[in-house]
Amino acid sequence: MKKIKIETLLAHDGKKAHSKGAVVPPIYQNSLFTMESWEDIDQAFDDRVNNYIYSRGNNPSVRIVEDKIAQIAGGESAKLFASGMGAISASILSCIEKGSHVITIKNIYGPTNNLLQSYFKPKFGIDITYISGTEISEFENAIQDNTSLIFLESPSSVIFSLQDIKSISKLAKNKGIKTIIDNTWATPIYQKPLAMGVDLEVHSCSKYICGHSDVVAGVVIGSEEIITNIFTKEFELLGAKIAPFEAWLLLRSLRTLKIRMEQHQKNALIIAKFLEKHPKIEKVNYPGLKSFPQYELGKKQMTGFSSLMSFQLKTDDLEKIKQFFNGLSLFQIGVSWGGHESLIYAPAISYLKELSKEQFDEMGIQLGDMRISIGLESAEDLMEDINRSLSSI
Ligand SMILES: *Cc1c(COP(=O)(O)O)cnc(C)c1O
């Protein structure tokens, strides 16, 4: 059969996990799977990765989702985790050892930064170099003899800056350095880092892949060899497994991933263009805008754009900033993103707690920076809501 398209893959599960013709596969709410004989269980242990023995390792409700995500991302294999951070910590651990050097970008997702900087660095003595990531020369200059990992996030958190995935992967491969990318923003629908040479792709499935704001989960995708390695070490031993019910909810979510992303993108572009022209807005950070400094690179390595963006209010009067923030009615206040509902968050709320004034300035974050996740509502209603709240300040 001709290679089937993504929307077909997402809508069908194949017949493997169905029983009695059920159109939706059942939830295998099992901690263990029994066998017929000594010989059967003995044989099952010879391939723990592919047999169902115990649900800390493998479970059919989880496996069906892993296979589907691997296929849409163009990877050989995938492993689901209890959270995005579970997937990120396991994948980083699989690429470092005591004394390793890691290169990453300044605007990396906060908890990933904390994991490297406040946990792995003091515990394992790893060394970290932070770069903006926009120039390939920064990577070339940062590489040391003990560099074992380049950790990318493109687009990055907060300012959505991009890294040239293909060139960086090529450079890393030549030097025997592993690459991981956090691909949560673009999803496997709009960006295929494995095809560009990255070793491991990680996602927080809590965002667009779930899309209904009812699951926290993560996934790692890569070659069969690397995923098998992660399965038997970081996955089974650290134990950050996903529950069968949550995997089942993700299977539900995947059926609409492509059409949801199309709607998120459509809404986001309308809102971004509106914000860009508004007199009370200083700047909009959205890779889908032609005015975005790396628009051309974005077009080259992504086939679409999602709906998380940030913008800066012109005012730096904290009272007015709060008034705008609290004055919205369709945008709910909260962390996370990628769900059906529109959300707003101000990065300053976290960073003012965690960083010194100098570090805050260094990251290029302003008091009036707003991060919004555009949901599946009517773009017109959302625009009106923002406009109304802006008029009040
Ligand atoms: C949310 C998020 C994560 C962490 O995922 P969890 O599922 O919350 O653990 C990782 N990377 C990015 C870019 C995120 O936004």
The ligand as a Tripos MOL2 file, in Angstrom:
@<TRIPOS>MOLECULE
LIG
   15    15     1     0     0
SMALL
NO_CHARGES

@<TRIPOS>ATOM
      1 C1          5.2570   22.1110   29.3930 C.3       1 LIG1
      2 C2          6.5460   21.9700   28.7480 C.ar      1 LIG1
      3 C3          7.4210   20.9560   29.1030 C.ar      1 LIG1
      4 C4          7.1860   20.0410   30.2860 C.3       1 LIG1
      5 O1          6.1180   19.1920   30.1120 O.3       1 LIG1
      6 P1          5.2380   18.6090   31.3280 P.3       1 LIG1
      7 O2          4.3030   17.7040   30.6220 O.co2     1 LIG1
      8 O3          4.5940   19.7860   31.9880 O.co2     1 LIG1
      9 O4          6.1690   17.9140   32.2480 O.co2     1 LIG1
     10 C5          8.5860   20.8140   28.3810 C.ar      1 LIG1
     11 N1          8.8950   21.6520   27.3820 N.ar      1 LIG1
     12 C6          8.0910   22.6610   27.0190 C.ar      1 LIG1
     13 C7          8.4940   23.5360   25.8900 C.3       1 LIG1
     14 C8          6.8970   22.8620   27.7040 C.ar      1 LIG1
     15 O5          6.1220   23.8870   27.3810 O.3       1 LIG1
@<TRIPOS>BOND
     1     1     2 1
     2     2     3 ar
     3     2    14 ar
     4     3     4 1
     5     3    10 ar
     6     4     5 1
     7     5     6 1
     8     6     7 2
     9     6     8 1
    10     6     9 1
    11    10    11 ar
    12    11    12 ar
    13    12    13 1
    14    12    14 ar
    15    14    15 1
@<TRIPOS>SUBSTRUCTURE
     1 LIG1         1 GROUP 0 **** ****
